[in-house]
Amino acid sequence: MKDTSLFTWDNGTFIMIVVFGLVIVGLVAAVLIMMNSDKKK
């Protein structure tokens, strides 16, 4: 079944979720840094 393969928690999906989370955190941090630098100027 193709549906069951989408919900398997192997190392590949876990790593992708962690990387995706880190990318989101990085983007949010970059936006906050840009906002703080603009406010200081």
C-alpha positions in Angstrom: 0.0 0.0 0.0 1.3 3.4 -0.9 -0.5 5.1 2.1 1.4 3.1 4.7 4.8 4.1 3.2 4.0 7.7 3.8 3.6 7.2 7.5 6.7 5.0 8.1 9.0 6.6 10.7 12.4 5.6 9.3 15.6 7.5 9.7 15.1 9.3 6.4 11.8 10.9 7.2 13.1 11.9 10.7 16.2 13.6 9.3 14.1 15.4 6.7 11.7 16.7 9.5 14.7 17.9 11.6 16.3 19.6 8.6 13.0 21.2 7.6 12.6 22.5 11.2 16.1 23.9 11.3 15.5 25.7 8.0 12.3 27.3 9.4 14.1 28.3 12.6 17.0 29.8 10.5 14.6 31.8 8.4 12.7 33.2 11.5 16.0 34.1 13.2 17.2 35.9 10.0 13.9 37.9 9.9 14.2 38.8 13.5 17.8 39.9 13.1 16.9 42.0 10.1 14.0 43.6 12.0 16.3 44.4 15.0 18.9 45.9 12.8 16.3 48.1 11.0 15.0 49.3 14.3 18.4 50.2 15.6 19.1 52.2 12.4 
